[in-house]
C-alpha cells in the first residue's frame, strides 16, 4: 500500500501515544491495590479507585492530547469516561461475584 492511503507516521506522536497507553494501563492496573485492603468497605475502595484513576487519566489525556485542554473537552471526556468506567467496573464486579459463588459452592461440596 502506498503512503497516500496510510499517510506518514509521525514518530513523535506515536511514541507519545505509546507511552501514554503504557502509563494508562499501568496506573489503572496498579490502582486496583485499593481493593486489597479488607478493612475498607467496597464503597470506600471503589471511590478511592475511581478518584485515583480519573485524576491520573485526565492529567495524562490532556498531556498526550487525547482530550483537548478545554472546558468543553473535559466535559465531553467526563461524559464518555464515567459511563465506560461504570460498565467495566460493573462487569468485573459481576464476574468476581460469580467466581466467589462458584468457589463457595465448591467448598460446600467438599464439606459434605
VEXTI-198994 format. One line per field, with one value per atom (N, C-alpha, C): x, z, y; atom name; residue in three letters. Coordinates in steps of 0.2 Angstrom, whole numbers. Layout:
BEGIN
X = c(X, ...)
Z = c(Z, ...)
Y = c(Y, ...)
kolti = c(CA, ...)
tipa = c(ala, ...)
This chain:
BEGIN
X = c(4, 0, 4, 2, 6, 5, 9, 9, 3, 0, -6, -11, -12, -18, -17, -11, -10, -7, -4, -2, 5, 9, 15, 14, 18, 18, 23, 20, 24, 27, 34, 37, 35, 36, 35, 28, 23, 16, 15, 18, 17, 20, 26, 30, 26, 23, 19, 13, 10, 4, 5, 11, 13, 14, 18, 20, 14, 9, 3, -1, -2, -5, -2, 4, 8, 6, 7, 6, -1, -6, -13, -14, -12, -13, -10, -4, 0, -4, -6, -9, -16, -20, -26, -26, -21, -20, -17, -13, -10, -15, -19, -24, -29, -29, -33, -31, -25, -22, -27, -31, -36, -41, -42, -47, -44, -37, -34, -35, -36, -37, -44, -44, -50, -54, -50, -53, -58, -57, -61, -67, -73, -79, -78, -82, -82, -83, -87, -89, -83, -79, -73, -68, -67, -62, -64, -70, -72, -71, -73, -72, -65, -61, -53, -51, -53, -50, -53, -59, -62, -58, -57, -54, -47, -43, -36, -36, -40, -40, -42, -47, -50, -45, -42, -37, -31, -28, -22, -24, -30, -32, -32, -36, -37, -31, -26, -20, -16, -16, -12, -15, -22, -26, -24, -24, -23, -16, -11, -4, -3, -5, -4, -8, -14, -18, -24, -26, -31, -38, -38, -43, -41, -44, -42, -42, -37, -37, -42, -48, -53, -59, -63, -69, -74, -74, -79, -75, -69, -65, -66, -65, -66, -73, -78, -85, -86, -84, -85, -81, -75, -71, -75, -77, -81, -87, -91, -97, -95, -89, -88, -85, -80, -76, -81, -86, -90, -94, -98, -102, -97, -92, -87, -84, -82, -79, -85, -91, -96, -98, -98, -99, -94, -88, -82, -82, -83, -82, -88, -94, -100, -98, -95, -94, -89, -84, -79, -82, -86, -89, -94, -98, -102, -98, -93, -88, -85, -82, -79, -84, -90, -96, -98, -98, -100, -94, -88, -82, -82, -84, -84, -90, -96, -101, -99, -95, -93, -88, -83, -79, -82, -87, -91, -95, -98, -101, -96, -90, -85, -83, -83, -81, -86, -93, -98, -99, -97, -97, -92, -86, -81, -82, -86, -88, -93, -97, -102, -99)
Z = c(0, 0, 0, -3, -3, 3, 4, 9, 8, 2, 1, 5, 5, 9, 16, 19, 26, 29, 25, 27, 31, 32, 35, 43, 46, 53, 56, 61, 65, 71, 71, 76, 83, 83, 90, 93, 88, 91, 92, 89, 90, 97, 98, 105, 110, 109, 115, 116, 111, 112, 115, 113, 116, 123, 125, 132, 136, 133, 136, 138, 133, 134, 139, 139, 144, 151, 152, 158, 161, 156, 157, 160, 156, 158, 165, 166, 172, 178, 178, 184, 185, 180, 181, 184, 182, 185, 192, 193, 200, 205, 203, 207, 210, 207, 210, 217, 219, 226, 231, 230, 234, 236, 232, 233, 237, 239, 243, 250, 252, 259, 262, 265, 268, 273, 276, 282, 279, 272, 269, 266, 266, 263, 255, 252, 244, 242, 245, 243, 243, 249, 250, 245, 244, 239, 232, 230, 224, 223, 228, 227, 226, 231, 230, 223, 221, 214, 209, 209, 204, 204, 210, 210, 208, 210, 208, 200, 197, 190, 186, 189, 185, 185, 190, 190, 186, 187, 183, 175, 174, 167, 163, 167, 164, 163, 168, 168, 162, 161, 156, 149, 149, 142, 140, 145, 142, 140, 143, 142, 135, 134, 127, 122, 123, 118, 116, 120, 119, 120, 124, 126, 125, 122, 121, 128, 130, 136, 136, 137, 137, 141, 143, 147, 143, 137, 133, 132, 131, 130, 137, 142, 149, 150, 148, 149, 144, 138, 134, 136, 139, 141, 147, 152, 158, 155, 151, 148, 145, 142, 139, 145, 149, 154, 159, 162, 168, 165, 160, 158, 156, 153, 151, 158, 162, 169, 172, 173, 176, 173, 167, 163, 165, 164, 165, 172, 177, 184, 186, 183, 185, 182, 176, 173, 177, 179, 184, 190, 193, 199, 199, 193, 192, 191, 187, 186, 192, 196, 203, 208, 208, 212, 210, 203, 201, 203, 202, 204, 211, 216, 223, 224, 220, 221, 219, 214, 212, 217, 219, 225, 231, 233, 239, 238, 232, 231, 231, 228, 229, 236, 240, 247, 251, 249, 252, 250, 244, 242, 245, 246, 250, 257, 260, 267, 268, 263, 263, 263)
Y = c(-6, 0, 6, 11, 17, 22, 27, 32, 36, 37, 41, 38, 32, 29, 29, 27, 27, 33, 37, 44, 42, 47, 47, 46, 42, 40, 45, 49, 54, 50, 49, 46, 49, 55, 59, 57, 58, 57, 50, 45, 38, 36, 39, 37, 40, 46, 50, 46, 43, 39, 32, 29, 23, 23, 28, 29, 31, 35, 37, 30, 26, 20, 15, 15, 11, 13, 20, 23, 22, 23, 22, 15, 10, 4, 2, 5, 4, 6, 13, 16, 13, 11, 8, 1, -3, -9, -9, -4, -3, -1, 4, 7, 1, -5, -10, -12, -10, -11, -9, -4, -2, -7, -12, -17, -23, -22, -27, -26, -20, -18, -20, -26, -29, -24, -20, -16, -10, -9, -3, -7, -3, -6, -5, -9, -9, -2, 1, 8, 13, 12, 16, 14, 8, 6, 8, 8, 10, 17, 21, 29, 31, 28, 29, 27, 21, 19, 24, 25, 30, 36, 39, 46, 46, 41, 40, 39, 34, 33, 39, 42, 48, 54, 55, 61, 59, 54, 52, 51, 48, 48, 55, 59, 66, 70, 69, 73, 70, 63, 60, 62, 62, 63, 70, 75, 82, 83, 79, 80, 77, 71, 67, 70, 73, 76, 72, 67, 63, 67, 71, 76, 83, 87, 94, 98, 102, 105, 111, 110, 115, 112, 117, 115, 110, 112, 108, 101, 100, 94, 90, 93, 90, 87, 91, 89, 83, 83, 78, 71, 73, 67, 64, 68, 65, 61, 64, 61, 54, 53, 47, 42, 45, 41, 38, 42, 39, 33, 34, 28, 22, 23, 17, 14, 18, 16, 12, 14, 11, 4, 4, -3, -8, -6, -10, -12, -7, -9, -14, -13, -17, -24, -25, -31, -35, -32, -35, -37, -33, -34, -41, -41, -47, -53, -52, -58, -61, -57, -59, -61, -58, -61, -68, -69, -76, -81, -79, -83, -85, -80, -81, -87, -86, -91, -98, -98, -105, -108, -104, -106, -108, -104, -106, -112, -114, -120, -126, -125, -130, -132, -126, -128, -131, -129, -133, -140, -142, -149, -153, -150, -153, -155, -150, -151, -157, -158, -164, -171)
kolti = c(N, CA, C, N, CA, C, N, CA, C, N, CA, C, N, CA, C, N, CA, C, N, CA, C, N, CA, C, N, CA, C, N, CA, C, N, CA, C, N, CA, C, N, CA, C, N, CA, C, N, CA, C, N, CA, C, N, CA, C, N, CA, C, N, CA, C, N, CA, C, N, CA, C, N, CA, C, N, CA, C, N, CA, C, N, CA, C, N, CA, C, N, CA, C, N, CA, C, N, CA, C, N, CA, C, N, CA, C, N, CA, C, N, CA, C, N, CA, C, N, CA, C, N, CA, C, N, CA, C, N, CA, C, N, CA, C, N, CA, C, N, CA, C, N, CA, C, N, CA, C, N, CA, C, N, CA, C, N, CA, C, N, CA, C, N, CA, C, N, CA, C, N, CA, C, N, CA, C, N, CA, C, N, CA, C, N, CA, C, N, CA, C, N, CA, C, N, CA, C, N, CA, C, N, CA, C, N, CA, C, N, CA, C, N, CA, C, N, CA, C, N, CA, C, N, CA, C, N, CA, C, N, CA, C, N, CA, C, N, CA, C, N, CA, C, N, CA, C, N, CA, C, N, CA, C, N, CA, C, N, CA, C, N, CA, C, N, CA, C, N, CA, C, N, CA, C, N, CA, C, N, CA, C, N, CA, C, N, CA, C, N, CA, C, N, CA, C, N, CA, C, N, CA, C, N, CA, C, N, CA, C, N, CA, C, N, CA, C, N, CA, C, N, CA, C, N, CA, C, N, CA, C, N, CA, C, N, CA, C, N, CA, C, N, CA, C, N, CA, C, N, CA, C, N, CA, C, N, CA, C, N, CA, C, N, CA, C, N, CA, C, N, CA, C, N, CA, C, N, CA, C, N, CA, C, N, CA, C, N, CA, C)
tipa = c(unk, unk, unk, unk, unk, unk, unk, unk, unk, unk, unk, unk, unk, unk, unk, unk, unk, unk, unk, unk, unk, unk, unk, unk, unk, unk, unk, unk, unk, unk, unk, unk, unk, unk, unk, unk, unk, unk, unk, unk, unk, unk, unk, unk, unk, unk, unk, unk, unk, unk, unk, unk, unk, unk, unk, unk, unk, unk, unk, unk, unk, unk, unk, unk, unk, unk, unk, unk, unk, unk, unk, unk, unk, unk, unk, unk, unk, unk, unk, unk, unk, unk, unk, unk, unk, unk, unk, unk, unk, unk, unk, unk, unk, unk, unk, unk, unk, unk, unk, unk, unk, unk, unk, unk, unk, unk, unk, unk, unk, unk, unk, unk, unk, unk, unk, unk, unk, unk, unk, unk, unk, unk, unk, unk, unk, unk, unk, unk, unk, unk, unk, unk, unk, unk, unk, unk, unk, unk, unk, unk, unk, unk, unk, unk, unk, unk, unk, unk, unk, unk, unk, unk, unk, unk, unk, unk, unk, unk, unk, unk, unk, unk, unk, unk, unk, unk, unk, unk, unk, unk, unk, unk, unk, unk, unk, unk, unk, unk, unk, unk, unk, unk, unk, unk, unk, unk, unk, unk, unk, unk, unk, unk, unk, unk, unk, unk, unk, unk, unk, unk, unk, unk, unk, unk, unk, unk, unk, unk, unk, unk, unk, unk, unk, unk, unk, unk, unk, unk, unk, unk, unk, unk, unk, unk, unk, unk, unk, unk, unk, unk, unk, unk, unk, unk, unk, unk, unk, unk, unk, unk, unk, unk, unk, unk, unk, unk, unk, unk, unk, unk, unk, unk, unk, unk, unk, unk, unk, unk, unk, unk, unk, unk, unk, unk, unk, unk, unk, unk, unk, unk, unk, unk, unk, unk, unk, unk, unk, unk, unk, unk, unk, unk, unk, unk, unk, unk, unk, unk, unk, unk, unk, unk, unk, unk, unk, unk, unk, unk, unk, unk, unk, unk, unk, unk, unk, unk, unk, unk, unk, unk, unk, unk, unk, unk, unk, unk, unk, unk, unk, unk, unk, unk, unk, unk, unk, unk, unk, unk, unk, unk, unk, unk, unk, unk, unk, unk)
